[in-house]
Amino acid sequence: MPDRIYLDHAATTPMLPEALAAVETGMRHWANPSSPHGEGRAARAALEKARSDVAAAYGWAHELIFTSGASESLHLALTRSMAERRLISAVEHDSVLRHAEGAQVLPVDGNGVLNLDALRAALAEGPRALVGVQRTNSETGVIQPIEAIAEIVHAAGGILLVDAAQMPARASAAVLRHADLVAVSAHKRGGPPGIGALLVRDFGTLLPMGGQEKGYRAGTENLPGALGYAAAVSVAEDLEPMFALRTRLEAAISAEGAEVVGAGTARSPLIGAYRMPGVSSAAQLIRFDMAGISVSAGSACSSGSMRPSHVLSAMGWEEPALREVVRVSFGRGTSEAEVDAFTTLWRQIAIEARTRAA
């Protein structure tokens, strides 16, 4: 669809040419990396090189387990960590909410930032806990204060799990310095779908389960995916143009009454969430899609159902406002012209809504 404008990169972003080429190379390494013969050893060497390259791209000097994506990485951390309790914020991704059954859910403020006093109190209530937080919220782009959270968690003897699926490689020194477990994903960074990783500071925090990946994951390794992931994260992401694009977009739609979600705190330049008063998210998505512009109403795992956002609800949003928000997310190929096309249609829809209401 070459004539469409794609502004949903937080759901997935196009594969980079370097990643496509690496996947093709990986397809030619058809042997099983766990086989002891020459072909298997060659595949193993390629896999371990990819493992080293992905870790280096994130600046991670510890262990790395390849998985099928961030959701599996989060599931592995939540179910196999050496902690008696699970604490998660109220604005975590749906995959965390599904896999953390029985976890204590911690409140956030009106910007979606974890309540640190509630975290301290919860950690003091019982034995060792795993604390799961999303570094960059996939719906709003709000960034959690990882360093402050880590200080509280570690002072209580806890384990910090960071969902960094929306974090570009090399983007957060705080995560690299302070997290114990980090879930990352290839297809958010220009790599292939079906591959991700769990970054592990110390295998002593995880219970092994047998099989591949040093005994922490079962199943034949996805060598083409690993090679594609390594190639994708070797290409640096320049965030400065994204800041400029987001600023341009928000200036234009704020003039037409848009409400910027999380405007009062640190946000990723790659993701923005915006309310258009009086127009439902569903109606907006239809209008934008018919005009050839792809946006969403939240994370890809939940927006298809069009149910109310648990993230906005946790931030204190109520009906009908929480059903009037769409997410715009930028990628390497996003241009000013595409942003301007979006804002032009936004103005048109907003003006029509005000006219009907008058």
N, C-alpha and C positions, 0 to 999 in steps of 0.2 A: 504494500500500500504506500507507494512513494509520495503521494500527494497529501497524506495525512500528517498531522502534527502530533508527535508523541510526547506527552508530559506526564507519564506514569512510570518513570524510571525506578521509583522505590519498589514497585511490584516486581519488575525485572527490567534489565537494560540490554540492548543489543550486544551480541557477542562481538568482541574486537577481532579484527583480521588475524592478529597474532594468536589469539586463542583458537580460532577456527583452524589455523594451520597446525597448531600443536595437537589438537584433537585428532586431526587426520594422521599426523605422525604416530600418535598413540594407537590408532586403529591398526597400524602395521606391526605393532608389538603385540601380536595376538596371543603370546604365551601367558600362562598364569604366573604372576610374580611369586607365588608360593611354591612353584615347582623347582626341584633341585637341579635340573639339567641346564644345559647352556642357554637355551632359549628363555627358560624361566629366570635364570640369573641375570640375563640382559634386561628383561622386563623389570626385575627387582631393582636393578641399578637405576633405571629410568624413574621408577616410582620414588626411590629414596632421594634422587636429585630433585624431583618435583617437591617432595616434602620439605627439603632444606630450602628450596627457593621460595616457597609460600611462607614459611616461617620467617625467613630473612626479609621478605617484602613487608611483613607486618612488624618487623623489628623484634620478633619473639625469639628468645634465646633458650627456650625450654622445650617441652615435648609437644608433639602435634599428632593428633589422630585424624585421619581422613574419614569423613562420613558422607552421607547422601545429601547433606545440606544443614543449614542452621537449625531446623526443627529437630532433626535427629541428634545433633550435637547437644541441644538443650535437653532433650529427653535423656540422653546418656548422663549428662551432668546431674539432672534432677533426681534420677532414679538410682544412680550408682555412687554418688558422693558419700564420703565417710562423715555424715552428719545425721544427727537424730531428728532434726526439724528442718522445715522449709519455710522461708519467709520470702514473699514476692510483693512487688508494688502493685497497686490496683490498675496500673496502666500498661501492664506487660502484654506482649503479643499473645494472640489466641493460642499458639502452640504451647506457651508456658502455662497458661490457664488450664489447658487440657491435661498436660503432663504432671502438674503439681497438685493433684487432688489431695485435699486435706491440708494444704499449705495455709499459713496465716497470711492474710492479705493486708498490706500496709497502706495507709492513706497518702494522698498527694495534695499539694496546694492547688490554687486556682490556675497556676501555670503548668501543672502536671509534674512538678518536682517533688520527689519523695520527701515526706515529713521526717526529718532526722530525729526529732524527739520521739516520735512513734517507733522508729527503728531502734533507738537506744532502749526504750522501755520493753519492746518485744524481745530483744536479745537478752535482757536481764531476767526474763521470766522462766527460762528453762535451760536445758543442755545445749550443746553445740548446734549451731544452725548454719545451713546454707542459705545465703541471701542472693536472690536473683533480681537483677535490674537490667533494663534495656538502656544501653548507652545513648542511643538516638531513637526516640520514639518513632515508629514507622508511620504513624498517622499524623503527628503534629510537627515532627522534627525537633522537639524539645530534647535538650541534652542534660543528662543527669550529672550532678557533681560527684564524679566517681572517686576523686581523691578523698573528699570528706566522708563519703559513704564507706570507703575502704578502711579509713582510720577507725571508724566506729565498729565495723564488723571485726576487724583484726584485734582490736582491744578486747573484744568479748570472746576471742578465740574462734570466731566463725570463719566460714569459707565464702568468698565473693565470686559469684558467677555473673559475667557480663554478657548480655546478648548484644553483639556488635555486628549483626548482619548488615546494618545500614551504615557502618563506619568504613570509609575508605582506608585502604592500607596506609600506614605511616601517619594517620590522622590524629591519633590520641596517645600522647605519651603517658597520660594518667592511667589509661587502661593497661598499657604495657607494664607500667611500674607496679600497679597495685592489684590487679585482678588475679585470682587464682585459677579461674576457668573462663575461657572466652569462646563464644560460639560465633563462627564466621561463615560466609556463604559466597560461592563463586558467581552465581548468576546476577547478584546485585552489583558486581564489580566488572562486568564485561566478560565473564567466563561462562562456561557451559552450565546448564541446569543439571541437577543430580549429583553435585559434588560440593562439599563444604568441609569444615574442620572444627575440631574442638582443640583449642590451645590449652595445654595443661602445664601449670607451673611445677607440680609435684605429683607423680603417679601415686604417692602415698595417700592422696585425698580421694582416690577412686578405687572402687572394687572391680577387679578384672572379671570378665565373663567368658573367657576362652575364645578361640578362633583367631582371626587375623588382627592386624593393627596392634601388635604387641600384646594380644590377649584382651583387648578392650572393645573389639567389634568383630562380629562374625560376617562372613561373606567374601567372595573374591573381590579383590581391590579393583577400583575403577581407574585403570591406568590412563585411558584417554582423557577422562575428566580431570584427573590430577594434573596432567600435563597442560591441559587447557587452562586450569585455574592458575597454575604457576606462570603461564605466559600472560594471562590477563593482569595479574597484580604486579607484574614487572613493568607495566606501563603506568607511569605516575598520573594521578588525577590532579588537575589544577583547579583548586576550589575558588580562587579569586574571581574568575568570570561568573561562577555560580552565585556568589554574593551579589555581584552587580545585577545579574538577571533577576534575582529574587527582590532586590531593592526596587528595581524598575517596575516589576509586576505589582508589588505592594503599594507603591506610590500611586499607580494608576487606579487600582481598584478601591483603595481607601478613599479616594476622592468621590467614589460612587457609593459610599456607605458600607464597604466591606469591613468585617471584623476579623482581625488577624489572631488566630489561635496561638496562645503562648507568647504573645508579643513582649511580655514583661520579663523574659528570661532568655538564656542562651539557646540558640536553635541552630540546627544544621543548615548550611546554605543550599542543600540539595532538596529539602522538603519544606513545603508550606501548606497550612490548612486554613481555609478561608470561609467565613459565613456570609451568605447573601441573604439578608433578611427578607422574609416573605416568599422565598422560592425554595422548594424542597431540593435536597440533594439529588433525588431521582430525576426530577424535572430538569435540573441543571445538566446532569450527565447525558440525558437524552438530547438536549439542545447542542451541547458541545460535540457529542458523537456524530449527530447528523451533519454538523458543520465540519467534520473531519478532524476533531481535536480530541485526543484521548487523555482523560483525567480519571480520578476515582473518588470514591466516598470514604476511603480508609485503606487499611491493609488489604492486600489481594485475598488473604485467607478468609476475610469476613465481609468485604464490601459487596460480594455477589449476592449475599442474602438481604442486603439493605436493611438489616436490623439496626437499632440504635447503637451508636458507638459506646462501648463500655469505657473507652478512654475519656471521651468528653463527659460522660456521666460521672466518672470518678473525679473530674476536674470541677464538678459543680454545675455543669450545663444541664438545662431542663428542656422539655418539649415547649415549643416546636423548634427552638434554636438548634438543638443538637442534630436535628434532621435537615439542617440547612447548610451543612458544611461539606466542601469538597477539598480533596487533596491535589496539589500540583507538585510534581517532583521533576527535577532537572537531571540531565545527563551530559555526557561529553559533547554530543552533537546539537544540544539546544542552542538556538540563536535568538537574538533580539527580535527578529522578524516574527518568530514563532510566539514569543512572549507577547508581542504587540497584537498578534491575531487573537490570542486568548483574551487579552484585556479589552479589546474592541468588542468582542462578543459578550464579555462579562457586562460591560457598560450597557449594551443593548438590552440584555435580559433584565438587568437591574432597573433600568428606566421603564421598561414595559411593566414590571411588577409594581413600581410606584404609581404609574398611571392607572393601573387597574384598581389599586387601593384607594386612590383619591376620590 
